[in-house]
Amino acid sequence: MAITAKQKKTLTIVGIVLAILVAIYGAGVFFFSNHFFPNTIIGQNSLSLKSTDDFAQYIKDKADNYVLSIEGKGFSLKITKDEAGIAIDENKIAVDACLHQNYWAWPVEILFDHDASDVITTMYDQEALTRILQQAVAAYNETVPASVNATIVYDPDTGSCIVQDEVYGSQIDGAVLLAQVEECIKSLIETCEVTDEDLIKPTILASDERFPAALEKAQGFIGGTIALTLNGSVQAGTVTKDLIGSWLTLDEALMPGINAEKVQAWADSLAAQLNTVGTKRSYTRADGKAVTVSGGSFGWSVDTNDLAQDIIDHITSANFAAIDIPVSQSANVYNGQGKRDWGAYVDIDLSEQHARYYDASDNLLYECNFVSGLPRDGRATPEGVYFLNDKQSPSTLVGYKPNGEKDYETHVSYWMPFIRNSIGFHDATWQSSFGGDRYKSHGSHGCVNLSLADAKWFYENLPKGTCMITHS
């Protein structure tokens, strides 16, 4: 059937309309490939129908003047573009943002609202940003209270253990805040609010279902006190419930234990009050002379490591029996610091150049004169309270100069050292006399020179371990 003139006219009109629509659509596609849709915003600014060049200029201006303000919870910090090392390619961002639009569907998209706030992506110096924020957060955290986990503590008022509630503090979690700050900088957002979500929170709450069992175990730790004795009977201290309570700790599984460092510190402190080795001690000699002497190796020395471990073992096993304090060195008796802790002893009076051997009841068993160290050139006999370390007969004594060269080699019949193996009693047959002031001109290298007979008597009658006291 032939097409009529009227139909031809209609088809022509339709073709023209379609051509116009296609042209309009094509023009729209072209236009919106480098312009933004109507009702497009970035932040609070409108990008409606603006070109990529306009958007690029907007990004450049924003980046050039960018300052991030971080505020909230009493924290305040501003970070500039240069401090953060911000770099941005505004032209690429603008073009990519436009191309990211569904411009092929512009006839529909222009009917809706659009937000281009997330299209800005900046480069920045992460190391510098992290350092700036961490320093500011660390300084801030020093001024505000920290969060505290719920825990078990000892209540001295009730004499029992209780669960202490958690405490919410104001310190900032730097890692959480950093993540938020980085998101702001990436999009050139100028404000970052510090909220409760950025704070460090307690990780253990009083409602934790593990607390009842932990509380029962902790209560067993404070079931009594532990008496401490020294030398079997001397009362030397008490581990009280309050003290045990101050040592309580919880591990990650909320199991109670005892803080070993605190116990060790307490044991060290107690030992400092009990030890007598090297301390100043006073006594009155049987003939009435009052003597005060310091230094030396004789005396009591608490083994603080063993003491701390014994205390911990007793507490954690709920054993409240008395502990006899372990010692690394003991003396004959214990009367406290500053007092006599020896029984039988040799009193070596350097000012009198006279030695006296007393038994534990201060009965004089033997006495004699001697020649001590020359009182110059570092040869004076040291003062102090010592042990008789050893006995050798015969023996060869060898001395050395500071430069390591041999100074002397002497053969003696009786050698009884009491300061290491270098100073002690020995016979000195080369001495023409003993006592008086002879030591000032013919003194030894530090040893106590005796006659052969006196040295023989001491050698035969002094047991190893005898207390040897040198004093003026």
C-alpha positions as CSV (number, residue, x, y, z in Angstrom):
1,M,0.0,0.0,0.0
2,A,1.4,3.4,-0.9
3,I,2.2,6.0,1.8
4,T,0.0,8.9,1.6
5,A,1.2,12.5,1.6
6,K,-0.2,13.0,5.1
7,Q,1.6,9.9,6.4
8,K,4.9,11.2,4.9
9,K,4.4,14.5,6.6
10,T,3.8,12.7,9.9
11,L,6.9,10.6,9.6
12,T,8.9,13.6,8.7
13,I,7.8,15.4,11.8
14,V,8.5,12.4,14.0
15,G,12.0,12.0,12.5
16,I,12.7,15.7,13.1
17,V,11.5,15.4,16.7
18,L,13.6,12.3,17.2
19,A,16.6,14.0,15.7
20,I,16.1,16.9,18.0
21,L,15.8,14.7,21.0
22,V,18.9,12.8,20.0
23,A,20.7,16.0,19.6
24,I,19.5,17.3,22.9
25,Y,20.5,14.0,24.6
26,G,23.9,14.0,23.0
27,A,24.4,17.6,23.9
28,G,23.5,16.6,27.5
29,V,25.9,13.7,27.5
30,F,28.6,16.0,26.3
31,F,27.8,18.7,28.7
32,F,27.5,16.5,31.8
33,S,30.8,14.8,31.0
34,N,32.5,18.0,32.1
35,H,29.8,19.6,34.2
36,F,28.0,18.5,37.3
37,F,24.3,17.7,37.6
38,P,21.9,20.1,39.0
39,N,21.4,19.8,42.8
40,T,25.0,18.6,43.3
41,I,26.7,19.7,46.5
42,I,30.1,19.3,48.1
43,G,29.9,19.9,51.8
44,Q,27.7,23.0,52.1
45,N,28.7,24.4,48.7
46,S,26.7,23.9,45.4
47,L,28.3,22.4,42.3
48,S,25.2,22.6,40.2
49,L,26.0,22.9,36.5
50,K,29.6,23.9,37.4
51,S,32.4,22.8,35.1
52,T,35.4,20.6,36.0
53,D,37.6,23.7,35.8
54,D,35.4,25.4,38.4
55,F,35.5,22.3,40.6
56,A,39.3,22.0,40.2
57,Q,39.7,25.6,41.3
58,Y,37.5,25.0,44.3
59,I,39.6,22.1,45.3
60,K,42.8,24.0,44.9
61,D,41.6,26.9,46.9
62,K,40.4,24.6,49.6
63,A,43.6,22.7,49.8
64,D,45.8,25.8,49.8
65,N,44.0,27.2,52.8
66,Y,43.3,23.9,54.5
67,V,43.5,23.6,58.3
68,L,42.0,20.7,60.2
69,S,40.6,21.6,63.6
70,I,40.3,18.7,66.0
71,E,38.2,19.6,69.0
72,G,36.3,17.9,71.8
73,K,36.5,16.5,75.3
74,G,38.9,19.2,76.3
75,F,41.3,18.3,73.5
76,S,42.3,20.9,70.9
77,L,44.7,20.6,67.9
78,K,45.0,22.3,64.6
79,I,47.0,20.7,61.7
80,T,47.9,22.8,58.7
81,K,48.3,21.6,55.1
82,D,52.1,21.9,55.3
83,E,52.3,20.0,58.6
84,A,50.3,17.1,57.2
85,G,52.3,17.2,54.0
86,I,49.1,17.4,51.9
87,A,49.4,17.0,48.1
88,I,46.5,17.0,45.6
89,D,45.9,16.8,41.9
90,E,42.8,19.0,41.6
91,N,42.4,18.6,37.9
92,K,42.4,14.8,37.9
93,I,40.0,14.8,40.8
94,A,37.6,17.1,39.1
95,V,37.7,15.2,35.8
96,D,37.3,11.8,37.5
97,A,34.4,13.2,39.6
98,C,32.5,14.2,36.5
99,L,33.2,11.1,34.6
100,H,32.1,9.1,37.7
101,Q,28.6,10.7,37.2
102,N,26.2,8.5,35.2
103,Y,26.1,11.2,32.5
104,W,24.5,8.7,30.0
105,A,21.4,8.8,32.2
106,W,21.4,12.5,32.7
107,P,17.8,13.0,31.8
108,V,16.9,10.9,34.9
109,E,19.9,11.9,37.2
110,I,19.1,15.6,36.9
111,L,15.9,14.9,38.9
112,F,17.8,13.8,42.0
113,D,20.1,15.3,44.6
114,H,23.9,14.4,44.4
115,D,26.7,14.8,47.0
116,A,30.3,14.9,45.7
117,S,31.9,15.3,49.1
118,D,33.6,11.9,48.9
119,V,35.2,12.4,45.6
120,I,38.2,14.4,47.0
121,T,41.1,12.1,47.8
122,T,44.3,13.8,49.0
123,M,47.8,12.4,49.5
124,Y,49.5,13.2,52.8
125,D,52.6,12.4,54.9
126,Q,51.2,9.7,57.2
127,E,54.4,9.5,59.3
128,A,54.3,13.2,60.0
129,L,50.6,13.2,60.7
130,T,50.9,10.3,63.1
131,R,53.8,11.9,64.9
132,I,52.0,15.2,65.4
133,L,48.8,13.6,66.6
134,Q,50.6,11.1,68.9
135,Q,52.6,13.9,70.6
136,A,49.5,15.9,71.2
137,V,47.4,13.0,72.4
138,A,50.3,11.9,74.8
139,A,50.5,15.4,76.3
140,Y,46.7,15.6,76.7
141,N,46.5,12.1,78.3
142,E,49.0,13.1,81.0
143,T,46.5,15.8,82.2
144,V,43.4,13.7,82.4
145,P,42.4,10.5,84.3
146,A,42.8,7.1,82.7
147,S,40.2,4.5,82.5
148,V,40.6,1.7,85.1
149,N,39.5,-1.9,84.7
150,A,37.4,-3.5,87.3
151,T,39.6,-5.5,89.6
152,I,39.8,-7.2,93.0
153,V,41.2,-5.2,95.9
154,Y,41.6,-5.6,99.6
155,D,39.3,-3.5,101.8
156,P,41.1,-2.8,105.1
157,D,37.9,-1.6,106.7
158,T,36.2,-4.9,106.3
159,G,39.3,-7.1,106.1
160,S,38.1,-8.8,103.0
161,C,38.5,-8.7,99.2
162,I,36.0,-6.9,97.0
163,V,35.4,-6.3,93.3
164,Q,36.2,-2.7,92.6
165,D,34.1,-1.2,89.8
166,E,35.6,-0.1,86.5
167,V,36.3,3.7,86.0
168,Y,35.8,5.5,82.7
169,G,38.5,8.0,82.2
170,S,39.1,10.8,79.6
171,Q,42.3,9.6,77.9
172,I,42.1,9.5,74.1
173,D,42.8,6.4,72.1
174,G,45.4,7.8,69.6
175,A,44.9,5.0,67.0
176,V,41.1,5.5,66.9
177,L,41.4,9.3,66.6
178,L,44.1,9.0,63.9
179,A,41.8,6.9,61.7
180,Q,39.1,9.6,62.0
181,V,41.6,12.4,61.3
182,E,43.0,10.6,58.2
183,E,39.4,10.3,56.8
184,C,39.0,14.1,57.3
185,I,42.3,14.9,55.6
186,K,41.6,12.7,52.7
187,S,38.4,14.6,51.9
188,L,39.7,18.0,53.1
189,I,37.1,18.1,55.8
190,E,38.0,20.9,58.1
191,T,36.6,19.8,61.5
192,C,37.0,16.6,63.4
193,E,35.1,16.1,66.7
194,V,36.5,14.1,69.5
195,T,33.7,12.0,71.0
196,D,33.3,9.3,73.6
197,E,34.0,6.8,70.8
198,D,37.6,8.1,70.7
199,L,38.3,7.5,74.3
200,I,40.2,4.6,75.9
201,K,37.6,2.5,77.7
202,P,37.9,-0.1,80.4
203,T,38.2,-3.6,79.0
204,I,37.2,-5.5,82.2
205,L,33.9,-4.7,83.8
206,A,32.6,-5.6,87.2
207,S,29.8,-7.6,85.6
208,D,32.4,-10.0,84.2
209,E,31.2,-13.5,85.1
210,R,34.7,-14.6,86.0
211,F,34.8,-12.4,89.1
212,P,33.0,-14.6,91.6
213,A,35.5,-17.5,91.3
214,A,38.4,-15.0,91.3
215,L,37.1,-13.3,94.4
216,E,36.8,-16.6,96.3
217,K,40.4,-17.4,95.5
218,A,41.7,-14.0,96.4
219,Q,39.9,-14.2,99.7
220,G,41.9,-17.3,100.5
221,F,45.1,-15.3,100.1
222,I,44.2,-13.1,103.0
223,G,43.1,-15.8,105.3
224,G,45.7,-15.0,108.0
225,T,49.0,-13.4,108.8
226,I,52.5,-14.9,108.5
227,A,55.0,-14.4,111.3
228,L,58.7,-14.1,110.3
229,T,61.5,-15.3,112.6
230,L,65.3,-15.1,112.3
231,N,67.6,-17.7,113.6
232,G,64.7,-19.9,114.6
233,S,63.2,-17.7,117.3
234,V,63.9,-14.0,116.9
235,Q,60.7,-12.2,115.9
236,A,61.7,-10.3,112.7
237,G,58.5,-9.2,111.1
238,T,54.9,-10.0,110.1
239,V,53.3,-10.3,106.8
240,T,49.9,-8.8,107.6
241,K,46.6,-9.1,105.8
242,D,46.9,-5.4,104.7
243,L,50.3,-6.1,103.3
244,I,49.1,-9.2,101.4
245,G,46.2,-7.1,100.1
246,S,48.5,-4.5,98.7
247,W,50.3,-7.3,96.7
248,L,47.1,-8.7,95.1
249,T,47.1,-8.7,91.3
250,L,45.0,-10.3,88.5
251,D,46.2,-11.9,85.3
252,E,44.6,-11.6,81.9
253,A,42.3,-14.5,82.7
254,L,41.2,-12.7,85.9
255,M,43.0,-15.2,88.1
256,P,44.3,-13.6,91.3
257,G,48.0,-13.8,92.1
258,I,50.7,-12.0,94.1
259,N,52.8,-9.3,92.6
260,A,56.3,-10.8,92.8
261,E,58.1,-7.4,92.2
262,K,56.3,-5.8,95.2
263,V,57.0,-8.8,97.4
264,Q,60.7,-8.7,96.4
265,A,60.9,-5.0,97.1
266,W,59.4,-5.5,100.6
267,A,61.8,-8.4,101.2
268,D,64.7,-6.2,100.2
269,S,63.5,-3.5,102.5
270,L,63.1,-5.9,105.4
271,A,66.6,-7.3,104.8
272,A,68.1,-3.8,104.9
273,Q,66.7,-3.6,108.5
274,L,68.0,-7.0,109.5
275,N,71.3,-7.6,107.8
276,T,74.4,-7.0,110.0
277,V,77.2,-7.7,107.5
278,G,79.3,-4.5,107.2
279,T,77.1,-2.5,109.5
280,K,78.3,-0.4,112.5
281,R,78.4,-2.5,115.6
282,S,79.2,-1.6,119.2
283,Y,80.2,-3.8,122.1
284,T,82.1,-3.5,125.4
285,R,85.1,-5.7,125.7
286,A,85.5,-7.8,128.9
287,D,88.2,-5.4,130.2
288,G,85.8,-2.5,129.9
289,K,86.9,-0.9,126.6
290,A,84.0,0.3,124.5
291,V,84.4,-0.5,120.8
292,T,82.6,0.6,117.7
293,V,83.5,-1.0,114.4
294,S,82.2,-1.0,110.8
295,G,82.8,-3.0,107.8
296,G,83.9,-6.6,107.3
297,S,82.3,-9.8,106.1
298,F,81.0,-11.4,109.3
299,G,77.3,-11.3,110.2
300,W,73.8,-12.0,109.0
301,S,72.7,-11.6,105.4
302,V,69.1,-12.4,104.4
303,D,68.5,-14.3,101.2
304,T,65.9,-11.9,99.8
305,N,65.1,-14.0,96.7
306,D,64.3,-17.1,98.8
307,L,62.4,-15.0,101.3
308,A,60.2,-13.4,98.7
309,Q,59.5,-16.8,97.1
310,D,58.7,-18.4,100.5
311,I,56.2,-15.6,101.2
312,I,54.5,-16.0,97.8
313,D,54.3,-19.8,98.1
314,H,52.7,-19.5,101.6
315,I,50.2,-16.9,100.5
316,T,49.1,-18.7,97.3
317,S,48.7,-22.0,99.1
318,A,46.8,-20.3,102.0
319,N,49.6,-21.5,104.4
320,F,49.9,-19.0,107.3
321,A,52.5,-20.9,109.3
322,A,55.6,-18.9,110.4
323,I,58.6,-18.6,108.1
324,D,62.1,-18.7,109.4
325,I,63.8,-16.2,107.2
326,P,66.3,-17.8,104.8
327,V,69.8,-16.4,105.0
328,S,72.8,-16.6,102.7
329,Q,75.1,-16.1,105.6
330,S,74.6,-16.4,109.4
331,A,76.4,-15.4,112.5
332,N,76.4,-16.9,116.0
333,V,73.5,-15.0,117.6
334,Y,71.0,-12.3,116.4
335,N,70.5,-9.2,118.5
336,G,69.6,-6.7,115.8
337,Q,71.6,-4.3,113.8
338,G,74.3,-2.3,115.7
339,K,74.8,-5.0,118.3
340,R,77.0,-8.0,118.9
341,D,76.1,-11.0,116.8
342,W,79.1,-13.3,117.5
343,G,80.0,-15.7,120.2
344,A,83.7,-16.5,120.7
345,Y,85.9,-14.0,119.0
346,V,89.4,-12.6,118.6
347,D,89.7,-8.9,119.5
348,I,92.5,-7.4,117.4
349,D,93.2,-4.0,118.8
350,L,95.2,-2.1,116.3
351,S,95.8,0.9,118.6
352,E,97.1,-1.4,121.3
353,Q,98.8,-3.8,119.0
354,H,97.4,-6.6,121.2
355,A,95.1,-9.6,120.4
356,R,92.7,-11.2,122.8
357,Y,90.7,-14.4,122.3
358,Y,87.5,-14.5,124.3
359,D,84.9,-17.4,124.4
360,A,81.2,-16.8,124.0
361,S,80.9,-15.8,127.7
362,D,83.8,-13.3,127.4
363,N,86.3,-15.4,129.3
364,L,89.8,-14.5,128.1
365,L,91.4,-17.6,126.6
366,Y,94.6,-16.2,125.1
367,E,96.3,-12.9,124.4
368,C,99.5,-11.7,122.8
369,N,101.1,-8.7,121.0
370,F,101.4,-8.4,117.3
371,V,102.6,-6.2,114.5
372,S,100.0,-5.0,112.0
373,G,100.2,-3.3,108.6
374,L,102.4,-0.3,108.0
375,P,100.0,2.7,108.4
376,R,100.9,4.2,105.0
377,D,101.1,3.4,101.3
378,G,97.8,1.4,101.5
379,R,99.3,-1.2,103.8
380,A,97.3,-0.5,107.0
381,T,95.3,-3.5,108.3
382,P,91.6,-2.9,107.5
383,E,89.1,-2.5,110.3
384,G,85.9,-4.6,110.4
385,V,84.3,-7.8,111.6
386,Y,85.4,-10.9,109.7
387,F,85.3,-14.7,109.6
388,L,88.5,-16.8,109.9
389,N,88.3,-18.1,106.4
390,D,90.9,-20.9,106.3
391,K,93.9,-22.4,108.0
392,Q,97.0,-23.7,106.2
393,S,100.3,-25.1,107.5
394,P,102.7,-24.4,106.0
395,S,102.0,-21.8,103.4
396,T,103.6,-19.5,101.0
397,L,102.4,-15.9,100.9
398,V,102.8,-14.0,97.6
399,G,102.2,-10.3,97.2
400,Y,102.0,-8.3,94.0
401,K,102.5,-4.6,93.1
402,P,99.7,-2.6,91.5
403,N,101.4,-3.1,88.1
404,G,101.2,-6.9,88.5
405,E,104.8,-7.5,89.3
406,K,105.6,-9.8,92.3
407,D,106.4,-7.8,95.4
408,Y,107.3,-10.5,97.9
409,E,107.2,-14.2,98.5
410,T,107.3,-15.4,102.1
411,H,107.2,-18.9,103.6
412,V,105.3,-19.2,106.9
413,S,104.5,-22.1,109.2
414,Y,100.9,-21.0,110.0
415,W,98.5,-19.0,107.8
416,M,95.1,-18.0,109.0
417,P,93.4,-15.5,106.5
418,F,90.3,-13.6,107.5
419,I,90.1,-11.0,104.7
420,R,89.7,-13.1,101.5
421,N,93.0,-15.0,101.2
422,S,95.1,-11.9,101.4
423,I,95.1,-10.6,105.0
424,G,95.3,-12.7,108.2
425,F,97.3,-14.1,111.1
426,H,100.7,-15.6,110.4
427,D,104.0,-16.2,112.1
428,A,106.7,-13.6,111.3
429,T,110.0,-14.9,112.6
430,W,111.7,-11.9,110.9
431,Q,110.2,-9.5,113.4
432,S,112.5,-8.9,116.3
433,S,109.7,-7.8,118.6
434,F,105.9,-7.4,118.7
435,G,103.6,-4.8,120.1
436,G,104.2,-1.1,120.9
437,D,104.9,1.2,117.9
438,R,106.9,-1.3,115.9
439,Y,104.1,-1.5,113.2
440,K,104.8,2.2,112.4
441,S,108.2,1.5,111.0
442,H,108.3,-2.3,110.5
443,G,104.6,-3.0,109.7
444,S,103.4,-5.7,107.4
445,H,101.6,-5.4,104.0
446,G,98.3,-5.6,106.0
447,C,98.6,-9.0,107.8
448,V,98.8,-9.4,111.6
449,N,102.3,-10.6,112.3
450,L,102.6,-13.0,115.3
451,S,105.4,-14.8,117.0
452,L,105.9,-18.4,116.0
453,A,104.5,-19.6,119.3
454,D,101.5,-17.4,119.2
455,A,100.7,-18.3,115.7
456,K,101.0,-22.0,116.6
457,W,98.6,-21.6,119.5
458,F,96.0,-19.7,117.4
459,Y,96.4,-22.2,114.6
460,E,95.7,-25.1,116.9
461,N,92.9,-23.5,118.9
462,L,90.9,-21.2,116.5
463,P,88.2,-23.1,114.5
464,K,87.5,-21.9,111.0
465,G,84.6,-19.5,111.1
466,T,85.7,-17.8,114.3
467,C,84.8,-14.1,114.5
468,M,87.9,-11.8,114.0
469,I,87.4,-8.2,114.9
470,T,90.0,-5.6,113.9
471,H,89.6,-2.1,115.3
472,S,91.4,0.9,116.7
